[in-house]
């Protein structure tokens, strides 16, 4: 609040009170005041009328805002950082990976049996392993749904963390 000496008797606005509340929150987050003290001062902030009354509430606190902003800046950076894109297989839940391994093994065995039968007959027989594509298509749908669900949950968690970090930074 610039020129505080000449403005001590000037009436404070609602936005001045909100700035004071944010400053008190920062002081509490930094450990400069206790929760009880924060609650008391908060009530006094909303009861103030002039800049002088507001200034008196911060007489024992640093005037330049938060001193330890490095922690809150790191928190905000971590929360808003874009996650590295991972491969689709890495994003699959374990149960999907197990299903894909079982399905791949079954397809491999069936292809081998079909190939051995075809070689024994001396000609290519009906390609019956193609029917294994039906459960494969179902697994593709299940996998796509699982990956999409995980991405949505992760995006919501990142957005929530970013909102919390922005609230902590004055």
Buried (B, 14 or more C-beta within 10 A) or exposed (E): BEEEEEBBEBEBEEEBBEBBBBBBBBBBBBEBBEEEEBEEBBEBBEEBEBBBBBBEBBEEBEEEEBEEBEEBEEBBEEBEEEEEEEEEEEBBBEEBEEBBEEBEEBBEEBEEEBEEEBEEEEEEEEEEBEEBEEBBEEBEEBBEEBBEEEEEEEEEEBEEBBEEBEEBBB
